[in-house]
Every structure is written in C-alpha cells, then in structure tokens.
Amino acid sequence: MIDVLYFAWVRERIGLPREQVETSAATVADLVEELRSREERYAAAFADLSALRVAIDQELTEFDAPLDGAREVAFFPPMTGG
C-alpha cells in the first residue's frame, strides 16, 4: 500500500487530495499507467507527464524512479518562481 498525493490542478482533475493505492508497480511510470487505466479523470490528470513533477517520500525524482520501499508518491505541476 502506498500513499499517493495530488496537488494543484492534478488534485482538481482527480477530485482527491490523497488516497492509498494497492499497487504492484515497479516504477513511478508503472504507477501512472495503473492510475490512468482506472477511469477518465485519472487519464486526464496524467495525459501530459511533461506538465508534471513527482516526488517519492518528499524527494523530487523522475518517472523512471523505482518505487521499492516507497511510502508516499506526490504528483504536482512544476513550481514557478515568484
């Protein structure tokens, strides 16, 4: 079981701030594919991965990063300065 957190417009599209997901995904990209296949709102949120950033256990990482031992995955848009 892994905690998945959604921020900003990702949260708005999916309609949840967080959820626990039972997954067999080996990487973040595998997890995204599992989520996309759930229903249309997930497919919409993850349609363009170049518009997303991901963190595993609060460490910024890439979509090919392994999930081995991860407790939390967070998806959010790129942060802008200001």
C-alpha positions as CSV (number, residue, x, y, z in Angstrom):
1,M,0.0,0.0,0.0
2,I,1.3,3.4,-0.9
3,D,0.0,6.9,-0.2
4,V,-0.5,8.9,-3.4
5,L,-0.8,12.7,-3.0
6,Y,-2.2,15.1,-5.6
7,F,-1.6,18.9,-5.7
8,A,-2.9,21.9,-7.5
9,W,-4.7,21.1,-10.8
10,V,-3.9,17.4,-10.5
11,R,-6.0,17.3,-7.4
12,E,-8.7,19.3,-9.1
13,R,-8.9,16.9,-12.0
14,I,-8.9,13.7,-9.9
15,G,-11.1,15.2,-7.2
16,L,-9.0,13.9,-4.3
17,P,-6.1,15.3,-2.3
18,R,-4.7,11.9,-1.4
19,E,-5.5,8.2,-1.5
20,Q,-4.0,4.9,-0.6
21,V,-3.3,2.7,-3.6
22,E,-2.6,-1.0,-3.7
23,T,0.0,-1.4,-6.4
24,S,2.4,-3.8,-8.0
25,A,4.1,-1.0,-9.9
26,A,7.9,-1.2,-10.0
27,T,8.4,2.5,-11.1
28,V,6.5,5.8,-10.9
29,A,5.7,5.4,-14.6
30,D,4.1,2.0,-13.9
31,L,2.1,3.5,-11.1
32,V,0.9,6.3,-13.5
33,E,-0.2,3.7,-16.1
34,E,-2.2,1.8,-13.4
35,L,-3.9,5.1,-12.3
36,R,-4.5,6.1,-15.9
37,S,-6.4,2.9,-16.6
38,R,-8.7,3.4,-13.6
39,E,-11.0,6.0,-15.1
40,E,-11.2,9.1,-17.3
41,R,-10.4,11.6,-14.6
42,Y,-7.0,9.9,-13.9
43,A,-6.3,9.6,-17.7
44,A,-7.0,13.4,-17.9
45,A,-4.7,14.2,-15.0
46,F,-1.8,12.1,-16.3
47,A,-2.3,12.9,-20.0
48,D,0.9,15.0,-20.3
49,L,3.6,13.9,-18.0
50,S,5.9,16.7,-19.2
51,A,3.5,19.0,-17.3
52,L,4.0,17.1,-14.0
53,R,6.7,16.6,-11.4
54,V,6.9,13.7,-9.0
55,A,8.4,13.2,-5.5
56,I,8.9,9.9,-3.7
57,D,8.9,10.2,0.1
58,Q,9.3,14.0,-0.3
59,E,12.3,13.7,-2.6
60,L,12.0,15.1,-6.1
61,T,12.6,12.4,-8.7
62,E,11.9,11.2,-12.2
63,F,9.1,9.0,-13.6
64,D,11.5,6.1,-14.1
65,A,12.4,6.0,-10.4
66,P,11.8,2.7,-8.6
67,L,9.1,2.6,-6.0
68,D,10.8,-0.1,-4.0
69,G,10.2,0.7,-0.3
70,A,8.4,4.0,-1.1
71,R,5.7,5.1,1.4
72,E,4.5,8.1,-0.5
73,V,4.3,9.4,-4.0
74,A,3.3,13.0,-4.8
75,F,2.3,14.5,-8.1
76,F,2.3,18.2,-8.8
77,P,2.8,20.8,-11.5
78,P,6.2,22.4,-11.9
79,M,6.8,25.1,-9.4
80,T,7.3,28.6,-10.6
81,G,9.4,31.3,-9.0
82,G,8.0,34.4,-7.5
